[in-house]
Amino acid sequence: MAVGIPSTGDARTDIAIIAAAASVMGAIVTAVFGVGTTIISGRIARHTQERIAELNDRLGRTKADRDALRDYEYEARRRLYRECEPLVFQLLEACDAARRRIETLARVCGSVTGNGTQVPWIERDDNRLSTLYRIAAPAAAFTILRDKLTLFDLALDQRIHFHYQLARLALEVFSHDASLATSGSNPLPYRPEEELLPEGDAPPQVYSRQGIVDADIEALLGVMIDHRGDRPRLLSYPQFLEIARGPDKPEAQAILGVDYLLRDFEPMRRPVLWRLLRVQFVLYTLIAGPDVHTLNQRQITERVQELSLPNLAPGSCSSKFNSDVAESARQFLNPRLDRIYHSVQWRQRRQ
């Protein structure tokens, strides 16, 4: 039911009363809306202030976390470089020496003496022992570095991470002789576990072991690492030679136990071992190079292609033999290097 305004009978008076009533109602409505607006504005302001305070707190915590992470990474890198950089340098030096020794093998194998009797270079003087030392030294240097790196996050430094992964693969290659024999389009007959023919009649290409089993390489590395003193260190070659020349010493047996690997070595007589050494040549060259950690996946593949080319083979080997060795090295290395690359990149992204 509508509520009316009583009439006074005077039109002017009624108009004035209506105008006054409308004014009062307008004032009331304005007051009501004003109070509501004030309440709502206050609530919005308080909510906004609370959100700003929450965001400031969150930003403060995020900045503190970033600062703490930055300080941690800085200190961790400083410790990593102080503790491991000398070991990385030792690894690089050992890889460069091993690479040069494999180049020497490629250059001199098949040389003959002055009277025309062919004498393998490896059997002259102490060449066999010095070669064994050179090609095993990177593995010993890696072992020392690996034991130290257990205290650090490899994602802290991509360069050290690459060196670590490549050196680990180079060590594993010693026991991958069977895989290398079947790698490539021309697999080699290789049955070192069998002894079907009388001694002296068995072709060494097939029946001679041309790799080192894990237990024997571990024993050899145990001799090559001197654990005396505060820090383990790689034995020098004169110290290694002194141990090898003392057959009564227990340590000498670890060296002589792998002496078979290089005895009378020539690539054609030990084709699987030559494949193994070519793979290690590529890995040692990558490690000793200055920029492997800056290469992308395609560039690494191209580098392997360049290093695997048959430009190191001795003149006594056929071009087909050399091509097979190069192809075997590429087929063996490419998938493994791809996995290393993705592993390093994944760790870096997580970091």
HUTA-V467211 format. One record per residue. RES is the residue in one small letter. OMEGA is omega in radians with two decimals (none if undefined). D_CENTER is the distance of its C-alpha to the mean C-alpha in Angstrom with 1 decimal. Layout:
# HUTA-V467211
res	omega	d_center
RES	OMEGA	D_CENTER
RES	OMEGA	D_CENTER
This chain:
# HUTA-V467211
res	omega	d_center
m	-3.11	88.9
a	3.11	88.8
v	-3.11	90.0
g	3.09	92.4
i	-3.09	93.8
p	3.13	97.6
s	3.12	99.6
t	-3.10	102.1
g	3.11	104.2
d	-3.05	103.4
a	-3.12	100.9
r	-3.14	99.8
t	3.13	99.3
d	3.13	97.4
i	-3.13	95.1
a	3.14	94.5
i	3.14	93.8
i	3.13	91.3
a	3.13	89.6
a	3.13	89.4
a	3.12	88.0
a	3.13	85.4
s	3.13	84.4
v	3.13	84.1
m	3.10	82.0
g	3.13	79.8
a	-3.14	79.4
i	3.13	78.5
v	3.13	76.0
t	-3.14	74.5
a	-3.14	74.3
v	3.13	72.7
f	3.13	70.0
g	3.11	69.6
v	3.13	69.0
g	3.13	66.6
t	3.14	64.7
t	-3.14	64.5
i	-3.12	63.3
i	3.13	60.6
s	3.12	59.6
g	3.12	59.3
r	3.12	57.1
i	-3.13	54.9
a	3.13	54.7
r	3.13	53.8
h	3.12	51.2
t	3.13	49.7
q	3.11	49.8
e	3.11	48.1
r	3.12	45.3
i	3.13	44.9
a	3.12	44.8
e	3.13	42.2
l	3.11	40.0
n	3.11	40.4
d	3.13	39.4
r	3.10	36.4
l	3.12	35.4
g	3.10	36.0
r	3.12	33.8
t	3.11	31.0
k	3.11	31.3
a	3.11	31.4
d	3.11	28.3
r	3.13	26.5
d	3.14	27.9
a	3.12	26.8
l	3.12	23.2
r	3.12	23.2
d	3.12	24.7
y	-3.11	22.2
e	3.12	19.2
y	-3.13	21.0
e	3.14	21.8
a	3.10	18.4
r	3.13	16.8
r	3.09	19.8
r	3.12	19.3
l	-3.11	15.6
y	-3.13	16.6
r	-3.06	19.7
e	-2.93	18.3
c	-3.09	15.0
e	3.07	15.6
p	3.13	18.0
l	3.07	15.7
v	3.11	13.0
f	3.10	16.1
q	3.10	17.2
l	-3.14	14.0
l	3.12	14.5
e	3.14	18.1
a	3.13	17.8
c	3.13	15.6
d	3.11	18.3
a	3.12	21.0
a	3.11	19.8
r	-3.13	19.4
r	3.11	23.0
r	3.10	24.3
i	3.04	23.3
e	3.11	25.0
t	3.10	28.0
l	-3.14	28.1
a	-3.06	28.3
r	-2.96	31.0
v	-3.13	33.2
c	-3.11	33.1
g	3.08	36.5
s	-3.07	38.4
v	3.08	41.8
t	-3.09	44.2
g	-3.13	47.3
n	3.07	49.6
g	3.10	47.6
t	-3.07	46.2
q	3.10	42.5
v	-3.14	40.6
p	3.12	36.8
w	-3.06	35.2
i	-3.08	33.0
e	3.13	36.2
r	3.12	37.6
d	3.13	37.6
d	-3.04	34.4
n	-3.11	32.2
r	-3.14	31.0
l	-3.14	30.0
s	3.10	28.5
t	3.09	26.4
l	3.12	25.2
y	-3.07	24.3
r	-3.07	22.4
i	3.10	20.3
a	-3.08	19.6
a	3.09	19.1
p	3.12	15.3
a	3.10	15.0
a	3.11	17.3
a	3.09	15.5
f	-3.13	12.2
t	3.10	14.4
i	3.14	16.0
l	-3.13	12.9
r	-3.13	11.7
d	3.11	15.3
k	-3.06	15.3
l	3.07	12.2
t	-3.13	13.9
l	-3.01	16.1
f	3.04	13.8
d	-3.09	11.9
l	-3.14	8.3
a	3.14	9.4
l	-3.09	11.9
d	-3.07	10.1
q	-3.13	7.7
r	3.14	8.2
i	3.13	7.5
h	3.10	4.2
f	3.14	3.4
h	-3.13	5.9
y	-3.09	5.2
q	3.13	3.3
l	3.14	6.0
a	3.09	8.4
r	3.10	8.4
l	3.12	9.3
a	3.08	11.8
l	-3.12	13.3
e	-3.09	13.8
v	-3.13	15.5
f	-3.10	18.4
s	-3.14	19.6
h	-3.10	19.1
d	-3.14	22.3
a	3.11	24.1
s	-3.13	21.6
l	3.11	21.7
a	-3.11	25.5
t	-3.11	25.7
s	3.13	23.1
g	-3.10	24.8
s	-3.14	28.4
n	-3.14	30.0
p	-3.10	29.0
l	3.00	30.2
p	-3.03	32.6
y	-3.10	30.9
r	-3.08	32.5
p	3.14	31.8
e	-3.09	33.1
e	3.03	36.5
e	-3.03	39.2
l	-3.06	42.0
l	3.10	43.5
p	3.14	45.3
e	-3.11	43.3
g	3.13	43.4
d	-3.09	43.9
a	3.12	40.5
p	-3.12	38.4
p	3.12	35.4
q	-3.04	33.4
v	-2.92	33.8
y	3.11	34.5
s	3.08	32.6
r	-3.05	29.3
q	3.03	26.6
g	-3.14	23.6
i	3.11	23.2
v	-3.02	23.3
d	-3.10	20.9
a	-3.12	23.9
d	3.13	24.8
i	3.09	21.4
e	3.10	21.2
a	3.12	24.8
l	-3.14	24.1
l	3.08	21.2
g	3.10	23.5
v	-3.04	26.0
m	3.12	23.8
i	3.13	22.8
d	-3.10	25.7
h	3.09	25.8
r	-3.13	29.0
g	-3.06	29.3
d	-3.06	27.4
r	3.03	23.9
p	-3.12	22.6
r	3.12	22.4
l	3.09	21.9
l	2.99	25.4
s	-3.14	26.8
y	3.09	28.0
p	3.09	31.7
q	3.09	31.0
f	-3.12	29.2
l	3.13	32.1
e	3.11	34.6
i	-3.10	33.2
a	-3.11	33.1
r	3.09	36.7
g	-3.01	37.9
p	3.13	38.1
d	3.14	39.9
k	3.12	37.0
p	-3.11	34.9
e	-3.11	31.7
a	-3.12	32.9
q	3.10	32.9
a	3.11	29.1
i	-3.11	29.0
l	3.13	31.9
g	3.07	30.6
v	-3.13	28.0
d	-3.12	30.4
y	-2.98	31.3
l	-3.02	28.0
l	-3.09	29.3
r	-3.13	33.0
d	-3.04	34.9
f	2.87	31.7
e	-3.04	32.2
p	-3.10	30.1
m	3.12	33.0
r	3.14	33.7
r	-3.03	30.1
p	3.13	28.7
v	3.09	25.9
l	3.12	24.8
w	3.04	24.9
r	3.13	22.6
l	-3.12	20.2
l	3.11	20.5
r	3.06	20.1
v	3.12	16.8
q	3.08	15.7
f	3.12	17.4
v	-3.11	15.3
l	-3.14	12.0
y	3.12	13.7
t	3.08	15.0
l	-3.11	11.9
i	-3.08	10.5
a	3.13	14.1
g	-3.02	14.6
p	-2.87	15.0
d	-3.03	13.5
v	-3.09	10.4
h	3.13	8.9
t	-3.07	12.4
l	3.00	12.7
n	-3.04	13.3
q	-3.13	13.0
r	-3.12	16.4
q	3.08	15.9
i	3.11	13.0
t	3.12	15.4
e	3.12	18.2
r	3.09	16.5
v	3.10	16.0
q	-3.13	19.7
e	-3.07	20.9
l	-3.11	19.3
s	-3.13	20.5
l	-3.04	24.0
p	3.14	26.6
n	-3.13	27.4
l	-2.97	26.7
a	3.10	28.9
p	-3.09	32.1
g	-3.12	35.4
s	-3.12	36.5
c	3.13	34.2
s	3.11	35.3
s	3.09	33.6
k	3.10	33.2
f	-3.13	31.4
n	3.14	29.1
s	3.11	28.4
d	3.12	27.7
v	-3.13	25.1
a	-3.14	23.4
e	3.13	23.5
s	3.14	22.2
a	-3.12	19.1
r	-3.10	18.5
q	3.11	19.3
f	-2.98	17.1
l	-2.94	13.9
n	3.14	14.3
p	-3.14	13.9
r	3.10	10.9
l	3.05	9.1
d	3.14	10.6
r	3.10	9.2
i	-3.12	5.5
y	-3.11	7.0
h	3.10	9.1
s	3.14	7.0
v	-3.13	5.4
q	3.12	9.1
w	3.11	10.6
r	3.13	9.6
q	3.13	10.8
r	3.11	13.9
r	3.14	14.7
q	none	14.6
